[in-house]
Amino acid sequence: MSPDVIFRTITDTAAVQNLLLFLVPGFVAFKLDQQLRPQVVRSAMDAIIEIIAYSIVNDVLWSPWYSFATPGGFPRTFDAWAFTLFVVLVSPAVLTVAYGWLVNLLAANGVIPSPVAKPWDHFFSRVARNREFGIILTLRDGSRAAGVYRPPAFASSFPAEEQLLLAETWSISEEGGFERRIRDSVGLLIDKDDILLLEFYRWPDAMPREPHQGEGAKSE
């Protein structure tokens, strides 16, 4: 096949349309699934296979009402464009969210293993979502630190290495609880490899009603 024939095939409107109609739904579903569920980094071949699988499911679902292999070129009316965008973009997104919800439901009822790989991700991505927690950390050298997990706090998720950013830093009382917030502190960043133990407390329930005023670090 000559280069001219290959170029005409690639640039043919119908061929481009058919390729986009087939691949874009799978790509949308694949990327959204990666955002919704912490996952390992896939190889290029595994990603392509998964994109194709998502596209086939979407194709089969809409094939009675929509032709994914038509020589008619791109849509020419608003209604045709709207329906095409719904089938190609909205449908795979809805299917991905529905699939994730079903997987979480089955996992919560013990039917299948949890899709969340680590307890770290389970707590910070699910239990701590839209909530505040006081956290006391015991480090591997025996020292302890404390802070509050609330915006702009952040915890990395799998497959990234676990790191934790706390929004506030607190000193620890002799009894082992929260004593006072450290003035001028803008947070605490720590790597999981330095953590031996994490203790979580409801916040602001764990906050002392009358924070101690001591020397050294000042309270607000």
C-alpha positions in Angstrom: 0.0 0.0 0.0 1.5 3.3 -1.1 1.9 6.2 1.4 -0.7 8.2 -0.5 -3.3 5.5 0.1 -2.4 5.2 3.7 -2.6 9.0 4.2 -6.0 9.2 2.4 -7.3 6.3 4.7 -6.1 8.0 7.8 -7.5 11.4 6.9 -10.8 10.0 5.6 -13.6 11.7 7.6 -15.6 8.5 8.1 -12.6 6.6 9.2 -11.6 9.2 11.7 -15.2 9.4 13.0 -15.5 5.7 13.4 -12.2 5.5 15.2 -13.2 8.3 17.6 -16.6 6.9 18.2 -15.1 3.6 19.2 -12.1 4.7 21.3 -13.3 7.8 23.1 -15.9 6.1 25.3 -13.3 3.6 26.5 -10.8 6.3 27.2 -13.4 8.3 29.2 -14.3 5.3 31.2 -10.7 4.3 31.8 -9.6 7.7 33.0 -12.6 8.2 35.2 -12.2 4.7 36.8 -8.6 5.6 37.6 -9.7 8.7 39.4 -12.5 7.0 41.4 -10.5 3.9 42.5 -6.8 3.9 43.5 -5.1 1.5 41.2 -1.7 0.3 40.2 -0.1 1.9 37.1 -1.0 -0.3 34.2 1.3 -1.1 31.2 0.4 0.5 27.9 -0.9 -2.9 26.6 -3.1 -3.5 29.6 -4.5 0.1 29.3 -5.3 -0.4 25.6 -7.0 -3.7 26.3 -9.1 -2.1 29.1 -10.0 0.9 26.9 -11.1 -1.4 24.1 -13.2 -3.5 26.6 -14.9 -0.4 27.9 -15.6 0.8 24.3 -17.1 -2.6 23.4 -19.5 -2.5 26.3 -20.6 1.0 25.5 -20.9 0.0 21.8 -23.1 -3.0 22.6 -25.3 -1.0 24.9 -26.1 1.7 22.3 -25.9 -0.3 19.0 -29.7 -0.7 18.7 -30.1 3.1 18.6 -26.8 4.4 17.4 -24.4 3.4 14.6 -20.8 3.5 15.6 -19.6 2.7 12.1 -21.3 5.1 9.7 -19.9 6.6 6.5 -22.0 9.8 6.9 -19.3 11.9 8.4 -19.6 14.0 11.6 -23.0 15.1 12.8 -24.5 18.1 11.1 -27.4 19.1 13.4 -27.5 20.1 17.0 -29.6 17.1 18.0 -27.2 14.7 16.3 -24.3 16.4 18.0 -26.0 16.3 21.4 -26.9 12.6 21.0 -23.4 11.7 19.9 -21.8 13.5 22.8 -24.1 11.8 25.2 -23.3 8.4 23.8 -19.6 9.0 23.5 -18.9 11.0 26.7 -21.8 10.9 29.2 -22.8 7.2 28.8 -19.3 5.8 29.6 -19.0 8.1 32.6 -22.4 7.0 34.0 -21.5 3.4 33.4 -18.2 3.8 35.2 -19.8 5.4 38.2 -22.5 2.8 38.3 -19.9 0.0 38.1 -17.9 1.6 40.9 -21.0 1.9 43.1 -21.9 -1.8 42.4 -18.4 -2.9 43.3 -18.4 -0.9 46.5 -21.8 -2.3 47.4 -20.8 -5.9 46.9 -17.5 -5.4 48.8 -19.4 -3.8 51.7 -21.6 -6.9 51.9 -18.7 -9.3 51.7 -19.5 -10.7 48.3 -16.2 -9.6 46.8 -12.9 -8.3 48.2 -12.7 -4.6 48.8 -11.4 -2.7 45.7 -9.4 -0.4 48.0 -5.9 -1.8 48.2 -4.8 -0.4 51.6 -6.3 0.6 54.9 -4.5 4.0 54.5 -6.6 4.7 51.4 -9.8 3.4 53.0 -9.5 5.8 55.9 -8.3 8.9 54.1 -10.4 8.5 50.9 -13.6 7.2 52.5 -13.8 7.5 56.3 -12.2 10.9 56.6 -13.9 12.4 53.5 -15.7 15.7 54.5 -14.8 15.1 58.1 -12.2 16.3 60.6 -9.9 14.2 62.8 -7.3 14.8 65.3 -4.3 12.6 64.7 -1.5 11.7 67.1 1.6 10.1 65.4 4.1 7.9 67.1 7.3 8.0 65.1 9.9 5.2 64.7 12.4 7.1 66.8 9.9 7.1 69.7 8.9 10.7 69.5 5.3 11.8 69.0 3.6 14.5 67.0 0.0 15.7 66.7 -2.1 17.6 64.3 -5.5 18.0 62.7 -6.7 16.5 59.4 -9.0 19.0 57.7 -8.6 21.2 54.7 -6.0 21.9 53.3 -4.8 18.6 54.8 -4.0 15.9 52.2 -3.1 12.2 52.2 -1.5 10.6 49.1 -3.2 7.5 47.7 -2.1 4.2 46.1 0.0 3.6 44.0 1.9 6.7 45.2 4.0 6.3 48.4 2.0 7.3 51.5 2.6 10.8 52.7 0.4 12.8 55.1 0.0 16.6 55.3 -1.8 17.9 58.4 -3.4 21.3 58.4 -2.6 22.2 62.0 0.2 21.2 64.4 -0.5 20.6 68.1 1.6 19.9 71.1 0.9 16.8 73.2 0.0 17.0 76.9 1.6 15.0 79.6 -1.5 12.8 79.6 -1.0 12.0 75.9 -3.8 14.2 74.5 -4.0 17.4 72.5 -2.6 20.3 74.5 -2.4 23.4 72.3 -2.2 24.5 68.7 1.2 25.7 67.7 1.0 29.3 66.6 2.3 30.2 63.2 2.4 26.6 62.1 0.9 26.0 58.7 0.9 22.2 58.9 3.0 19.1 59.2 4.2 16.9 56.4 5.4 13.4 57.2 6.3 10.2 55.3 4.7 6.9 56.2 8.2 5.3 56.5 8.7 7.5 59.6 5.4 6.6 61.2 5.1 3.7 63.6 1.5 4.3 64.8 -1.4 6.6 63.9 -4.2 7.4 66.4 -7.4 9.0 65.1 -9.7 11.2 67.3 -13.0 12.8 66.5 -12.5 16.6 66.1 -13.3 19.0 67.7 -14.4 16.5 70.4 -10.7 15.8 71.2 -9.8 19.5 71.4 -9.2 20.6 75.0 -11.8 23.0 76.3 -9.2 25.2 77.9 -5.8 24.8 76.0 -2.8 25.1 78.3 -0.8 28.3 78.0 2.8 27.2 78.4 6.2 28.4 77.4 7.9 27.4 74.2 5.4 26.9 71.4 2.6 29.4 71.8 -1.1 28.7 71.4 -3.5 30.7 69.4 
